[in-house]
Amino acid sequence: MPKVSERGTIMPASPIRRLGPLAVAAKARGTKVYHLNIGQPDLPTPQEGLDALKHIDRKVLEYSPSDGLLSLRQKLQQYYSTYNIDVDVDDIIVTTGGSEAVLFAFMACLDPGDEIIVPEPAYANYMAFAISAGAKIVTVPSSIEEGFALPPVEKFEELITPKTKGILICNPNNPTGYLYTMKEMLQIRDLVKKYDLFLFSDEVYREFCYTGAPYISAFHLPGIEDQVVLIDSVSKRYNECGIRIGALITKHPELKKNVMKFCQARLSPPLLGQIVAEASIDTTREYMLATYNEYVERRKFLIDQLNKIPGCYSPIPMGAFYTVVKLPVDDADKFCEWCLESFEYEGQTIFMAPASGFYTTTGMGKNEVRMAYVLNKEDLAKAMKVLAEALKAYPGRTL
Ligand SMILES: Cc1ncc(COP(=O)(O)O)c(C=O)c1O
């Protein structure tokens, strides 16, 4: 048989989906599985988007322009202006989900061997996309004890080499729920400016900030406008993960040209998804508020429940809809597998994402999992009961 690529071999499997086959097998045995592993919200898509989809009246479902429909880019520009993100329509490139925006950002900015510095734990697909681009993610550890605050800026500076091309942040953060402060954002700005780096800023959860602290976009930071590469997506804010629409926003003229070549090579972002996304931008304040309020409640409920289980600890996430939880177990990878393979409580079990996959430093996150609070409160309550019972029964319990 021909040999497959080294790149594919070293590509990490998604920690969010890796245990998927075990969940399928558990369901086949008749076990109810609560999915805390994936950021796939159960809330409704805006009616405006669903209506637009229902009423598509076209004779041909053609390719759209490679940078997306102009009408969608115009709408996005207005949407960003409501967050004081001052960008031109020409700065916005529509992509096939935020995922493709990350991939194209890396492909267009980085050469093989180039490095980007990322605080860890980090959204695991950054590592996978960096490998796709032949680039290297260098991580600065943040810790659950410090609530996953930005590590001291000196820690970043220590890692800067001639190969360093950028810093990547996710704000509000997946997986930790951390929201960067103005002081932290200005520290990052100063570093990016001093070393002439790109600042990749993934802000797909901007709608979900819970503490009253302001959301600070990388585009709010004066003096680095041409260095910012913003990653966006409609997946989370409109509960539209399946339409695959995101955006890459940059004011860097050469970068725009580079990204466009990747966009042209893949011809077009999804036409139908763009139609739905465009209509969804018109959704009401009530819709956005209802979604927001639902997460506020779920977050409070989940964190309260978790911190009541002996040996569990979760900081209070400030944004997004995830939390990283410390569990009293020897190995969270094994525990997550065991829950799916060998455990059930009253016909139910839970699917969590082991946190080790969100770190690159070996050994970190060994007793942590990421949970997404994308289930309704009743299901979250049942899932927490299952977790408490699983921890009592697990042979590798440490407390
Ligand atoms: C931080 C972050 N960025 C980007 C994405 C990609 O989302 P999509 O490709 O659905 O837009 C996700 C999805 O979970 C995410 O959590």
The ligand as an SDF file (V2000), in Angstrom:
LIG
                    3D

 16 16  0  0  0  0  0  0  0  0999 V2000
  -13.0180   29.2810   19.1230 C   0  0  0  0  0  0  0  0  0  0  0  0
  -13.6110   28.7330   17.8850 C   0  0  0  0  0  0  0  0  0  0  0  0
  -13.2050   29.2190   16.7170 N   0  0  0  0  0  0  0  0  0  0  0  0
  -13.6870   28.7510   15.5600 C   0  0  0  0  0  0  0  0  0  0  0  0
  -14.6210   27.7530   15.5500 C   0  0  0  0  0  0  0  0  0  0  0  0
  -15.0930   27.2550   14.2210 C   0  0  0  0  0  0  0  0  0  0  0  0
  -16.4510   27.3360   14.0730 O   0  0  0  0  0  0  0  0  0  0  0  0
  -17.1610   27.2250   12.6540 P   0  0  0  0  0  0  0  0  0  0  0  0
  -16.2260   26.6130   11.7000 O   0  0  0  0  0  0  0  0  0  0  0  0
  -18.3850   26.4310   12.9000 O   0  0  0  0  0  0  0  0  0  0  0  0
  -17.4800   28.6320   12.2960 O   0  0  0  0  0  0  0  0  0  0  0  0
  -15.0780   27.1970   16.7440 C   0  0  0  0  0  0  0  0  0  0  0  0
  -16.0450   26.0980   16.7800 C   0  0  0  0  0  0  0  0  0  0  0  0
  -16.3110   25.4680   17.7790 O   0  0  0  0  0  0  0  0  0  0  0  0
  -14.5650   27.7180   17.9530 C   0  0  0  0  0  0  0  0  0  0  0  0
  -14.9580   27.2570   19.1370 O   0  0  0  0  0  0  0  0  0  0  0  0
  1  2  1  0
  2  3  1  0
  2 15  2  0
  3  4  2  0
  4  5  1  0
  5  6  1  0
  5 12  2  0
  6  7  1  0
  7  8  1  0
  8  9  2  0
  8 10  1  0
  8 11  1  0
 12 13  1  0
 12 15  1  0
 13 14  2  0
 15 16  1  0
M  END
$$$$
